[in-house]
Amino acid sequence: MFQKARQLTAVCVVFIALILSGTAMATPAKWPAKIRIGFIPTEGGSAVESRFQPLADHVKESLGVEVEIISASDYSGVITAMAHKHLDFAYFGPKSYVEAAKKANAQAIALELNKEGEPGYYGVVITRKDSSVTTLAQIKGKVFAFTDPNSTSGYLVPNILFARDLKVKPENYFRQVKFSGSHGASILSVKNGAVDVAATNNIDLDRMIQKGQATLDDFRILWTSELIPGAPMAARRDLPESLKAAFAGALLTFNGDKEGMAHLQNGGYGFADDSTYDTIRYLKYLKKKMAAK
């Protein structure tokens, strides 16, 4: 009962916040007949589409419009697609959202919760459980995998770790640095021995385990970050305010769909706005400042 009350309150907050923004509200009659939602490649394209299909069906039913899921081969592809108005909404990582807000007129309207209900997730650095590497101090000279230059837990956050805490540059510290393209690929690369160490996050690690592609016993977690703001669902800022409010409301009410949530493999959605990601902007600034030294 209390969970449903919180969900209803959150939906009301979204609607009130958008209504008070001062922008004229367009009626549903002026909404597009179909909305296109883009997704960064946290895993393979078909896996992304399968995982988010129940949510897309819920949005379609809630808004009364057709919904198309579009996955890209890399993070920048989603940013570019929104910049050219080929997407109306998109699921970004925090860092890729910050880029999209600057380059593609993106506006955060909700964020992904973890399974404990926290408004975010944790970056992790992993190796194989049977590896001789047991501490961060032992990863020097190994083969290391980042995810994508626009990834938060797969690039930005571990770079802060290397520069601020270890005081090293990855290109000089490791025998080889790779970019896997997705968190799923990084996780499997460690499991299969293609790389020694990789940066990923607890949510995507849990997803790979739930899909049966890995087990927790396959890995040793060498380091865990502080809480990172959850991956945002963002709208193109120039869309009708009523459409953005209705989309955010649909995300929040989806939290009550147990079967759909099991498919989504996260803790649901909570309210977010652009300021939620100011911490990511600071981390980007910090990385740039430390790189200049």
C-alpha positions in Angstrom: 0.0 0.0 0.0 2.8 2.4 1.0 4.7 1.6 -2.2 1.7 2.4 -4.4 1.2 5.7 -2.5 4.8 6.6 -3.1 4.5 5.8 -6.8 1.3 7.9 -7.1 3.1 10.8 -5.3 6.1 10.5 -7.6 3.8 10.7 -10.6 2.1 13.8 -9.3 5.5 15.4 -8.6 6.5 14.8 -12.2 3.3 16.3 -13.6 3.4 19.3 -11.3 7.0 20.0 -12.0 6.5 20.0 -15.7 3.3 22.0 -15.6 5.0 24.7 -13.5 7.9 24.9 -16.0 6.0 27.7 -17.8 5.9 25.9 -21.1 2.6 25.8 -22.9 1.1 22.3 -22.6 0.2 20.6 -25.8 -2.8 18.3 -25.9 -2.4 14.6 -26.7 -4.0 15.3 -30.0 -0.7 17.1 -30.9 1.5 14.2 -29.8 3.3 12.2 -32.5 1.5 9.0 -33.6 4.7 7.1 -32.7 7.5 7.7 -30.3 11.0 6.3 -30.7 13.0 5.3 -27.7 16.8 4.7 -28.0 18.9 2.5 -25.8 22.6 2.5 -25.2 24.2 -0.9 -25.7 24.6 -2.2 -22.2 24.4 -5.6 -23.8 23.7 -6.9 -27.3 21.0 -5.2 -29.4 18.5 -8.0 -29.4 19.0 -8.5 -25.6 18.3 -4.8 -25.0 15.1 -4.9 -27.1 13.9 -8.0 -25.4 14.5 -6.6 -21.9 12.8 -3.3 -22.5 9.9 -4.6 -24.6 7.4 -5.0 -21.7 8.2 -1.4 -20.7 7.6 -0.2 -24.3 4.3 -2.1 -24.3 3.3 -0.4 -21.0 4.2 3.1 -22.4 2.2 2.3 -25.5 -0.9 1.4 -23.5 -0.5 4.3 -21.1 0.1 7.0 -23.7 -2.0 5.5 -26.6 0.8 5.9 -29.1 2.9 3.5 -31.0 6.4 2.8 -29.5 9.5 1.8 -31.4 12.6 0.5 -29.6 15.9 1.5 -31.3 19.3 0.1 -30.1 22.6 1.4 -31.3 26.0 -0.2 -31.7 27.7 2.4 -29.4 26.8 5.1 -26.9 27.6 8.0 -29.3 25.1 6.5 -31.8 22.2 7.2 -29.4 23.4 10.8 -28.7 23.7 11.5 -32.5 20.3 10.0 -33.2 18.7 12.3 -30.6 20.6 15.3 -31.9 19.1 14.7 -35.3 15.6 14.1 -33.9 15.6 10.5 -34.9 14.8 9.7 -31.2 12.2 11.2 -28.9 13.3 9.5 -25.7 16.5 7.6 -24.7 18.0 5.5 -22.0 21.4 6.8 -21.3 24.2 6.2 -18.8 24.9 9.3 -16.6 28.0 10.4 -18.6 26.4 9.8 -22.0 23.4 11.8 -20.7 25.6 14.7 -19.8 27.0 14.6 -23.3 23.4 14.4 -24.8 22.2 17.3 -22.7 24.9 19.4 -24.2 24.8 18.1 -27.8 21.4 16.7 -28.4 18.9 18.8 -26.3 18.3 15.9 -23.9 16.4 16.4 -20.7 16.4 13.8 -17.9 13.0 13.0 -16.6 13.5 9.8 -14.6 16.3 7.5 -13.3 16.9 3.8 -12.8 16.8 2.5 -9.3 18.8 -0.5 -8.1 17.1 -3.5 -6.6 17.5 -2.1 -3.1 15.5 1.0 -4.2 18.6 3.3 -4.2 18.6 6.0 -6.9 21.7 4.7 -8.6 24.2 1.9 -8.9 27.9 1.1 -8.0 30.8 0.9 -10.3 33.0 -2.2 -9.8 36.4 -3.4 -11.1 36.3 -7.2 -11.6 38.7 -10.0 -12.3 38.3 -13.8 -12.5 37.7 -15.5 -9.1 40.7 -17.9 -9.9 43.0 -15.1 -10.9 46.2 -14.4 -9.0 45.1 -10.8 -8.8 43.5 -10.2 -5.4 44.0 -6.4 -4.9 44.0 -3.3 -7.0 47.8 -3.0 -6.4 48.2 -6.2 -8.5 46.5 -5.0 -11.7 49.6 -3.3 -13.0 50.7 -4.8 -16.3 47.5 -6.6 -16.9 45.0 -6.5 -19.9 42.2 -4.1 -18.9 38.8 -3.5 -20.5 36.9 -0.3 -20.4 33.3 -0.3 -21.8 32.9 2.8 -24.0 34.4 6.4 -23.8 30.9 7.6 -23.0 30.3 5.1 -20.2 30.2 6.2 -16.6 31.0 3.1 -14.6 32.9 1.6 -17.6 35.1 4.6 -18.2 34.7 7.9 -16.3 34.6 6.6 -12.7 37.5 4.1 -13.1 39.6 6.8 -14.7 39.0 9.0 -11.6 40.1 6.0 -9.5 43.3 5.6 -11.6 44.2 9.3 -11.7 43.2 10.4 -8.2 43.8 7.3 -6.0 46.4 5.2 -7.9 48.0 8.2 -9.5 48.5 6.4 -12.8 47.5 6.7 -16.5 45.9 3.5 -17.8 47.8 3.5 -21.1 51.1 3.4 -19.1 49.9 1.3 -16.3 48.4 -1.7 -18.2 50.0 -4.0 -20.7 47.0 -3.4 -23.0 43.8 -1.3 -22.7 40.7 -2.4 -24.6 37.1 -1.1 -25.2 34.6 -3.9 -25.2 31.6 -1.9 -26.4 29.1 -3.0 -23.7 29.0 -4.0 -20.0 27.9 -7.5 -21.0 30.9 -7.9 -23.3 33.3 -6.7 -20.6 31.9 -9.1 -18.1 32.1 -12.1 -20.5 35.6 -11.0 -21.5 36.8 -11.4 -17.9 34.9 -14.7 -17.5 36.4 -16.1 -20.7 39.9 -14.9 -20.0 40.1 -12.5 -22.9 41.0 -9.7 -20.5 42.4 -9.8 -16.9 40.5 -7.0 -15.4 37.4 -4.8 -16.4 35.4 -1.9 -15.2 31.6 -2.4 -15.1 28.8 -2.0 -12.5 26.7 -4.1 -10.1 23.4 -3.8 -12.0 24.8 -5.1 -15.3 26.8 -7.8 -13.5 23.5 -8.9 -11.8 21.8 -8.9 -15.2 24.4 -11.2 -16.7 24.0 -13.5 -13.7 20.2 -13.6 -14.0 20.5 -14.4 -17.7 22.6 -17.4 -16.8 25.6 -16.1 -18.7 27.8 -15.9 -15.6 27.7 -16.5 -11.9 28.9 -14.4 -9.0 31.5 -17.2 -8.3 33.1 -16.5 -11.6 34.4 -13.1 -10.4 36.4 -11.3 -7.7 35.3 -7.7 -7.1 38.5 -5.7 -6.5 36.9 -2.3 -5.9 33.5 -0.7 -5.5 32.7 2.9 -6.1 30.4 5.2 -4.2 26.8 5.4 -5.4 26.5 6.8 -9.0 23.3 8.5 -10.0 21.0 6.1 -11.8 20.9 5.7 -15.5 18.4 8.3 -16.8 15.5 8.1 -19.2 15.7 11.4 -21.1 13.3 13.2 -23.4 14.2 15.5 -26.2 13.6 18.9 -24.6 11.5 20.3 -27.5 8.8 17.7 -27.1 5.4 18.8 -25.7 5.5 19.1 -21.9 2.4 17.0 -21.6 4.0 14.1 -23.5 7.2 14.3 -21.3 5.0 14.2 -18.2 2.9 11.3 -19.4 6.0 9.3 -20.4 7.6 9.9 -17.0 4.3 8.9 -15.3 4.3 5.7 -17.4 7.8 4.8 -16.2 6.9 5.4 -12.5 3.6 3.3 -12.7 5.5 0.5 -14.4 7.2 0.0 -11.0 4.0 -1.9 -9.9 4.3 -4.5 -12.7 6.1 -7.4 -11.0 6.4 -9.5 -14.1 7.6 -6.5 -16.2 10.1 -5.5 -13.5 11.5 -9.0 -13.4 12.2 -8.7 -17.1 13.7 -5.2 -16.7 16.1 -6.5 -14.0 16.4 -3.3 -12.0 14.6 -1.7 -9.1 12.2 0.5 -11.2 12.3 4.2 -11.8 12.4 7.3 -9.7 12.2 11.0 -10.4 15.2 12.8 -11.8 16.0 16.1 -13.5 19.1 17.6 -15.2 20.6 18.7 -11.9 20.7 15.1 -10.7 23.8 14.7 -13.0 25.8 17.7 -11.8 28.0 15.3 -9.9 28.9 13.6 -13.2 29.7 17.0 -14.7 32.0 17.5 -11.8 33.7 14.2 -12.3 34.3 15.0 -16.0 35.8 18.3 -14.9 38.0 16.5 -12.4 39.2 14.0 -14.9 40.1 16.7 -17.4 41.9 18.7 -14.7 43.9 15.6 -13.5 44.7 14.6 -17.1 46.3 18.1 -17.7 48.8 17.6 -14.9 
